Each structure stands twice: as structure tokens, then as C-alpha cells.
Amino acid sequence: MKSVNSRDNPAYKAMHRLVSKSSERKASGMSVLDGAHLVAAFLDSGRTPEAVMVNGAGAEDPEIIELVRRSAPAPVTQLSDALFKSLSTVESPTGIVASVLTPPSGKEGAIASLTLLFLQILDLLF
């Protein structure tokens, strides 16, 4: 795991652009997941992040260590606390952020709509 303390680091700069600019997320087709629960849910869906960044506390947290392990082969960078805080969009960061390819829209929405319709039909029948 690479450690970064400088705002000039290319990986940090790329993640910062994704976090701070919706136009960058749209142009790159990427999204940012901030927090252990979001990263875990993403990994549980069978997908792999493009990059993972942790802070010092996250690098020592057993839950986050496991998420980092499951994120392989994504590159993992440990940021100084100040750099990590500048990336996190939550008031109390959990210690992990990940960049991921944004899933294509439409397919998931159609499946969700069909699932709701099916559940409504089951409610009527039973």
C-alpha cells in the first residue's frame, strides 16, 4: 500500500476531481463511494472498484482491511488524515473511499420496477 502526504500526488488529484466535480464524474463514467458500508455493498454485488483510498485509522480497522483485501486488484493508497478529510463527503469519515465505474442506467431501474410489480401482484393473490 502506497502512502501519500502530498496534494500533488496524481492518484489523490484524480480522486479529488471525482469528489468535487460532477462534470468529472459524468465525463469519466465514474462515481465515488464514501464509507465502509457503501464499499461493502458494492463489493457484495460482485464488482471491483477502480481505486481505493484509506486514512491511517482505516488502514488499521479490521473491517476496512477486509474491504481492501476484497478490492484487489484495485490500487490502494493510504492518505494522510488531512488529505483524506479533504476527500470525504461525510461529517465523520469511516476511513475508506473508492472510485467505481458508474453502472449503466436503465437496466437496474427496469428490474426494480418489475420486482415491485411482481410483489404487488403477490400481495393481491395472497
Stockholm file with secondary structure:
# STOCKHOLM 1.0

chainA/1-126         MKSVNSRDNPAYKAMHRLVSKSSERKASGMSVLDGAHLVAAFLDSGRTPEAVMVNGAGAEDPEIIELVRRSAPAPVTQLSDALFKSLSTVESPTGIVASVLTPPSGKEGAIASLTLLFLQILDLLF
#=GR chainA/1-126 SS CEEECCTTCHHHHHHHHHHHCHHHHHHHTEEEEESHHHHHHHHHTTCCCSEEEECHHHHHCHHHHHHHHHTTTSCEEEECHHHHHHHCCSSSCCSEEEEEECCCTTHHHHHHHHHHHHHHHHHHHC
#=GC SS_cons         CEEECCTTCHHHHHHHHHHHCHHHHHHHTEEEEESHHHHHHHHHTTCCCSEEEECHHHHHCHHHHHHHHHTTTSCEEEECHHHHHHHCCSSSCCSEEEEEECCCTTHHHHHHHHHHHHHHHHHHHC
//
